[in-house]
Amino acid sequence: MNVLVVYFSQSGNTEKIAKAIWEEASQANAADLKKLEAVGAGDLAGYDFIFIGSPLHSANLAVPVKEFLTTIQPGSGQKMAGFITHFAPAYPNQDMEKFAEPIKAASEANGIEYKGCFDCQGALTESLHEAVQKKLNLNDAQWADMVKQMTGHPNEEDMANAKACAREVLG
Ligand SMILES: Cc1cc2nc3c(=O)[nH]c(=O)nc-3n(C[C@H](O)[C@H](O)[C@H](O)COP(=O)(O)O)c2cc1C
């Protein structure tokens, strides 16, 4: 199979997961790893499986990822799966399904089989800590707990989980 792992990442977390998925996909396939910015609509033809990765931004896929999904056309791969990183420790399944919905919708609208979405924690970039602590209305002790929980993610376990998930959907 020809596999494309395409991702948007500002602080490197989603990129780490993209690399793990690409490493896994490369075991038994011809796999390309590309930043979203480097992929045009015409570059998707010829791939059998596309993994698309995004950080969670304000409970949504990042805007460039949403824009990219609008360029998906029939024939842009036969199967598609997503991966998302977020600083929150975990979201209920139904929230994750809602966040990944644009990936599912783009797949279904173009006759592409949707294979689900992996997600894991990815530490929030330092420069946003103060603003997010305020927004979430957490006191310093609560925020310290939150920071402790997210620090180091995605970690080795997250990457191993991403690989296992990729292995499963690639079949
Ligand atoms: C503008 C912005 C909004 C964010 N909104 C959320 C959010 O709603 N929920 C969440 O859990 N994480 C949120 N995050 C945290 C990122 O999703 C998380 O740190 C992610 O791993 C960053 O990925 P990246 O390093 O690939 O850019 C937000 C980050 C930014 C920069």
The ligand as an SDF file (V2000), in Angstrom:
LIG
                    3D

 31 33  0  0  0  0  0  0  0  0999 V2000
   -4.6970   27.8960   20.1930 C   0  0  0  0  0  0  0  0  0  0  0  0
   -4.6900   26.5950   20.9630 C   0  0  0  0  0  0  0  0  0  0  0  0
   -5.8870   26.0620   21.4310 C   0  0  0  0  0  0  0  0  0  0  0  0
   -5.9000   24.8430   22.1330 C   0  0  0  0  0  0  0  0  0  0  0  0
   -7.0800   24.3220   22.5460 N   0  0  0  0  0  0  0  0  0  0  0  0
   -7.1070   23.1240   23.2180 C   0  0  0  0  0  0  0  0  0  0  0  0
   -8.3180   22.5360   23.6440 C   0  0  0  0  0  0  0  0  0  0  0  0
   -9.4170   23.0440   23.4060 O   0  0  0  0  0  0  0  0  0  0  0  0
   -8.2460   21.3810   24.3480 N   0  0  0  0  0  0  0  0  0  0  0  0
   -7.0550   20.7510   24.6350 C   0  0  0  0  0  0  0  0  0  0  0  0
   -7.0610   19.7100   25.2850 O   0  0  0  0  0  0  0  0  0  0  0  0
   -5.8790   21.2740   24.1840 N   0  0  0  0  0  0  0  0  0  0  0  0
   -5.8720   22.4410   23.5030 C   0  0  0  0  0  0  0  0  0  0  0  0
   -4.6780   22.9760   23.0720 N   0  0  0  0  0  0  0  0  0  0  0  0
   -3.4360   22.2310   23.3420 C   0  0  0  0  0  0  0  0  0  0  0  0
   -2.9130   21.5080   22.1050 C   0  0  0  0  0  0  0  0  0  0  0  0
   -3.9540   20.8060   21.4320 O   0  0  0  0  0  0  0  0  0  0  0  0
   -1.8540   20.4630   22.5120 C   0  0  0  0  0  0  0  0  0  0  0  0
   -0.8480   21.0190   23.2990 O   0  0  0  0  0  0  0  0  0  0  0  0
   -1.2710   19.8060   21.2670 C   0  0  0  0  0  0  0  0  0  0  0  0
   -0.5620   18.6480   21.6440 O   0  0  0  0  0  0  0  0  0  0  0  0
   -0.3410   20.7230   20.4920 C   0  0  0  0  0  0  0  0  0  0  0  0
    0.1020   20.0450   19.3490 O   0  0  0  0  0  0  0  0  0  0  0  0
    1.3360   20.5200   18.4810 P   0  0  0  0  0  0  0  0  0  0  0  0
    2.5540   20.5160   19.3890 O   0  0  0  0  0  0  0  0  0  0  0  0
    1.4480   19.4920   17.4290 O   0  0  0  0  0  0  0  0  0  0  0  0
    1.0510   21.8810   17.9400 O   0  0  0  0  0  0  0  0  0  0  0  0
   -4.6590   24.1610   22.3870 C   0  0  0  0  0  0  0  0  0  0  0  0
   -3.4660   24.7370   21.9190 C   0  0  0  0  0  0  0  0  0  0  0  0
   -3.4640   25.9340   21.2160 C   0  0  0  0  0  0  0  0  0  0  0  0
   -2.1520   26.4790   20.7090 C   0  0  0  0  0  0  0  0  0  0  0  0
  1  2  1  0
  2  3  1  0
  2 30  2  0
  3  4  2  0
  4  5  1  0
  4 28  1  0
  5  6  2  0
  6  7  1  0
  6 13  1  0
  7  8  2  0
  7  9  1  0
  9 10  1  0
 10 11  2  0
 10 12  1  0
 12 13  2  0
 13 14  1  0
 14 15  1  0
 14 28  1  0
 15 16  1  0
 16 17  1  0
 16 18  1  0
 18 19  1  0
 18 20  1  0
 20 21  1  0
 20 22  1  0
 22 23  1  0
 23 24  1  0
 24 25  2  0
 24 26  1  0
 24 27  1  0
 28 29  2  0
 29 30  1  0
 30 31  1  0
M  END
$$$$
